[in-house]
Each structure stands twice: as C-alpha cells, then as structure tokens.
Amino acid sequence: MKILIVDDEKLARKRILKILNSREGIELSEASSGTQAVSKIKSELPDIVFLDIKMTDFSGFEVLKKIESSIMPIVVFVTAYDDYAIEAFEVKAVDYVLKPYKENRVLDTLDSAIKKVETKQKSERYDEMYSQFHKLFNDPQGLQKPSEDYLEKIVLKVGRKYVFAPTKDIKHITSSAYYAELFMMDGKKHIYRTSMTALMEKLDPDLFIRLNRSTIIQIQQIKEVISEGFGDYCVVMQDGQKFNISKNYKTAFINKLNIRKS
C-alpha cells in the first residue's frame, strides 16, 4: 500500500510519517509542496494521499485538479482547523485529519482509507465536493474567503469541545508565532491556528481593522486615537489596552475612521 504525505510544514509532515510508520505493509513517501505532490502522484501512483489544504505554492484542491481521474488516489485532507473546511467535510463525509495530529485519529482515518482502496471506492464524490467548496469559498486559488458574508461566528477548540463564538464578541486579536490569540468580551482568551492575514480576510472590514503586523482590533471597541507627533498614532481601547499603528497600516486606518489631520 503506497501512501504519500503532502505538507509544506516539515514538523507536521514528520509527525504524521512517524505515526503511520507504526503500521506494517505500507510504503511511505513525502512531498513538501503542491508542485511536488502533483509530480509524485503522477510518477509514484500512491493508493492514499494525506493532503494539506493550504500550502505556499497552491492549495490541496488545486493539486487534485491536476490529477487525471484514472489515477486519482484516495485522499485524506489535512487542515489546521479551518471552520469552513470542517463544515464541508462534515456535510460530505470526506476523510480529514486536524493539526496537531492525534495518533488515534490518524490511524482510524488510515484504516478507513485502506478499506476504500481495497473495495475500489474511488473518487466519484470529488465533483460534488468541489461544488460544495466553491459555495463556501470565493478565492479558487487560496480557498480562504467565504463566498457569501464574512464570518459571523468563529469555531474555537476549548478542551474537547468546539465552541462557536460570535466574531462581534472579539475585542482584539494579537499574533503569537503561528497562532492568533483572540481576546473576548468576557475576558477569555482563545488560540486560533491561522495567520493574521488569513484571519483578517475572513473578518468584516466594517467591524475589524488591522493596526500592525501583529494586531487586529474591533472598531467599536476603540475609545480614542492619540496623535503622538511625527505622524505616529496609537489606539486606546475601551478596556484601556493601547496599541500602536504601524506606518504600513496608518493610511488605511486614518481613511477608514475619517481622521483629519489638523
């Protein structure tokens, strides 16, 4: 049984390889980009592919679009918990695993994929799946923006539960390595695994604005804007938090809030 692991994050790729290595009778290979994935699927003809959705060159879905149906493997999608992707997966019962990987989940999914290979249940559902995703996303290249309104709720993992939190309850967001820290109206803080750029694309620009590379705030939570001289500004929030506005985001901020220089 040939299995290909596709992920542009080296540590994530090594983690899932380590888990799958515990099983006998499988041959593992890996790809670190969408481009490499396409090449390896066509040359190695794997039976199963664990395929990351968001990669630096192009998405996992674009990888599949480049593969002929006659050689299409069984696909297990990999995601760092994108709520729109999860919704579509649940509706269509498509196999997926979440990062960070849990060994039992990965192995259970592997068993399911192997059964599909053995019973020759190939990918008749992919056309239907693509249709579902095009309804959920606007951007066919990155598959990062919803096709309708901006996020009204954001899905957060709290312990063993998934909580649907209204975005209007977010006061501000700061970045922490590969994660975004969401500070809520009730004083709680949640960790959301995404980049600030990807998250900002999902938030309503009439409600949220970015101040610098590491800070997004809810506009309604602004108490005052202070001019600190030499063209520098900072924002004071209703709860007293203070954030600086970087030069790269200053013009957009001033125009958005209609701040006039005296």
C-alpha positions in Angstrom: 0.0 0.0 0.0 1.6 3.3 -1.1 0.9 6.4 0.9 2.1 9.9 0.1 2.2 12.7 2.8 1.9 16.2 1.4 2.5 19.1 3.8 4.7 22.2 3.4 5.4 22.2 7.2 8.3 19.9 7.9 7.5 19.2 11.5 3.9 18.4 10.7 5.0 16.1 7.9 7.4 14.2 10.1 4.8 13.8 12.8 2.3 12.1 10.6 5.1 10.0 9.0 6.1 8.8 12.5 2.5 7.8 13.3 2.0 6.0 10.0 5.3 4.2 10.3 3.8 2.2 13.2 1.8 0.2 10.6 3.2 -2.6 8.6 2.7 -3.3 5.0 2.7 0.4 3.8 5.3 2.3 1.8 5.6 6.0 2.7 6.8 8.9 0.7 6.5 12.7 1.2 6.1 16.0 -0.7 6.8 19.5 0.7 4.7 21.5 -1.8 1.7 21.3 -4.2 4.0 21.1 -7.2 6.0 18.2 -5.8 2.8 16.5 -4.8 1.4 16.6 -8.4 4.7 15.1 -9.7 4.8 12.3 -7.1 1.2 11.4 -7.5 1.7 11.0 -11.3 5.0 9.2 -11.0 4.6 7.0 -7.9 0.8 6.4 -8.2 0.1 6.2 -4.5 -3.0 4.5 -3.2 -3.7 7.1 -0.5 -2.6 10.7 -0.1 -2.7 12.7 3.1 -3.0 16.2 1.5 -2.6 19.5 3.2 -5.3 22.1 2.1 -3.2 25.3 2.4 0.3 25.3 1.0 2.6 28.1 -0.1 2.5 27.4 -3.8 -1.1 26.3 -4.3 -3.9 24.6 -2.4 -4.6 20.9 -2.0 -7.6 21.2 -4.1 -5.6 22.6 -7.0 -3.3 19.6 -6.7 -6.3 17.3 -7.3 -7.5 19.3 -10.3 -4.2 18.5 -11.9 -4.6 14.7 -11.4 -6.4 12.6 -14.0 -9.4 10.7 -12.6 -7.9 7.4 -13.8 -5.0 7.7 -11.3 -6.8 9.6 -8.6 -5.8 8.2 -5.2 -8.0 8.0 -2.1 -7.5 11.4 -0.4 -7.4 12.3 3.3 -7.4 16.1 3.7 -5.2 17.7 6.3 -6.2 21.0 7.9 -5.0 23.3 10.7 -8.7 23.6 11.6 -10.4 25.9 9.1 -14.0 26.1 10.2 -15.4 26.4 6.6 -13.4 23.4 5.5 -14.6 21.3 8.5 -18.2 22.3 7.8 -17.9 21.0 4.2 -16.1 17.8 5.3 -18.8 17.0 7.8 -21.6 17.6 5.2 -19.9 15.4 2.6 -18.3 12.9 5.0 -14.9 13.4 3.3 -12.0 12.0 5.2 -9.9 14.5 7.1 -7.5 14.9 10.0 -6.8 18.0 12.0 -3.5 19.5 13.1 -2.0 19.0 15.6 -2.2 15.3 14.8 -3.7 12.8 17.2 -2.4 9.3 16.7 -5.7 7.5 17.1 -7.5 9.8 14.7 -4.8 9.4 12.1 -4.7 5.6 12.3 -8.5 5.4 12.3 -8.6 7.6 9.2 -5.9 5.4 7.6 -7.9 2.3 8.2 -11.0 3.9 6.6 -8.9 4.9 3.6 -7.4 1.5 3.2 -10.8 -0.1 3.1 -11.8 2.3 0.3 -8.7 1.3 -1.6 -9.4 -2.4 -1.1 -13.0 -2.1 -2.1 -12.0 0.2 -5.0 -14.2 3.0 -3.8 -12.5 5.7 -5.9 -13.4 9.3 -6.1 -16.8 9.6 -7.5 -17.7 12.2 -4.8 -15.0 14.7 -5.8 -17.1 16.7 -8.3 -19.8 17.1 -5.6 -17.2 18.0 -3.1 -15.7 20.7 -5.3 -19.1 22.2 -5.8 -19.6 22.3 -2.1 -16.3 24.1 -1.5 -17.0 26.6 -4.3 -20.1 27.6 -2.4 -18.1 28.2 0.8 -15.1 30.0 -0.7 -14.7 32.9 -3.0 -11.0 32.5 -3.8 -10.4 29.5 -6.1 -6.6 29.9 -5.7 -6.3 30.0 -2.0 -9.7 28.8 -0.9 -9.5 31.2 2.0 -12.5 33.5 1.6 -16.2 32.6 2.1 -18.4 33.1 -0.9 -21.1 34.9 1.0 -20.8 37.1 4.1 -17.8 37.5 6.3 -17.5 35.3 9.4 -20.3 35.9 11.9 -19.0 33.1 14.1 -15.6 31.6 14.6 -15.1 28.0 15.6 -12.7 27.6 18.6 -11.5 24.5 20.2 -11.9 24.6 24.0 -10.7 21.4 25.6 -12.5 18.6 23.9 -15.3 20.9 22.7 -15.7 23.1 19.6 -17.3 26.4 20.6 -19.0 28.7 18.0 -18.1 32.2 19.2 -19.7 35.3 17.5 -17.0 37.5 16.0 -18.7 40.5 17.5 -17.5 39.2 20.8 -13.9 39.6 19.9 -12.3 42.7 21.3 -8.9 42.4 19.7 -6.5 39.8 18.2 -2.8 39.5 18.5 -0.4 37.1 16.8 1.7 34.6 18.7 4.1 32.6 16.4 1.8 30.6 14.1 -1.3 31.3 16.1 -3.7 34.1 16.6 -4.8 35.0 20.2 -8.4 36.1 20.4 -9.3 38.3 23.3 -13.1 38.1 24.0 -15.6 40.4 25.7 -16.0 38.0 28.6 -12.2 38.3 29.4 -11.4 34.9 28.0 -8.5 34.3 25.5 -8.6 31.6 22.8 -5.9 30.3 20.5 -6.8 30.0 16.8 -4.3 28.4 14.5 -4.1 30.7 11.4 -2.1 33.7 10.1 -3.2 37.2 10.8 -3.5 37.8 7.1 -5.8 34.8 6.5 -7.9 35.7 9.5 -8.3 39.3 8.5 -9.6 38.2 5.1 -12.4 36.4 6.9 -13.4 39.3 9.2 -15.8 42.0 8.2 -13.7 45.2 7.4 -16.6 47.3 8.7 -16.1 45.7 12.1 -12.4 45.0 12.3 -9.2 46.8 11.3 -5.6 45.9 11.4 -3.2 48.2 13.2 0.1 46.4 12.6 1.5 43.0 11.6 0.5 41.5 15.0 -2.7 43.3 16.0 -6.3 43.4 14.7 -9.0 45.3 16.7 -12.8 45.6 16.7 -13.5 49.2 15.6 -16.4 49.5 18.0 -14.1 48.9 20.9 -11.9 51.9 20.2 -12.1 54.5 23.0 -9.8 57.1 21.5 -7.0 57.6 19.0 -3.9 59.6 20.1 -1.6 61.5 17.9 1.9 61.1 19.3 3.6 63.5 16.9 5.7 63.0 13.8 2.8 61.2 12.2 2.6 58.5 14.8 -0.7 57.3 16.3 -1.8 54.9 18.9 -5.2 53.4 19.7 -6.7 53.2 23.2 -9.4 50.5 23.6 -12.4 50.6 25.9 -10.7 48.3 28.3 -7.6 50.5 28.5 -5.4 48.4 26.2 -3.1 50.6 24.0 -1.9 49.6 20.5 0.5 51.4 18.1 -0.4 51.8 14.5 2.4 50.9 12.2 3.3 53.0 9.1 2.2 50.3 6.7 -1.4 50.4 8.1 -1.6 54.1 9.2 -3.1 55.5 5.9 -5.8 52.8 5.7 -6.7 53.3 9.4 -6.9 57.1 9.1 -9.1 56.9 6.0 -11.3 54.2 7.5 -12.0 56.3 10.6 -12.1 59.5 8.7 -9.4 61.1 10.9 -8.5 64.5 9.7 -5.0 66.0 10.4 -5.2 69.4 11.9 
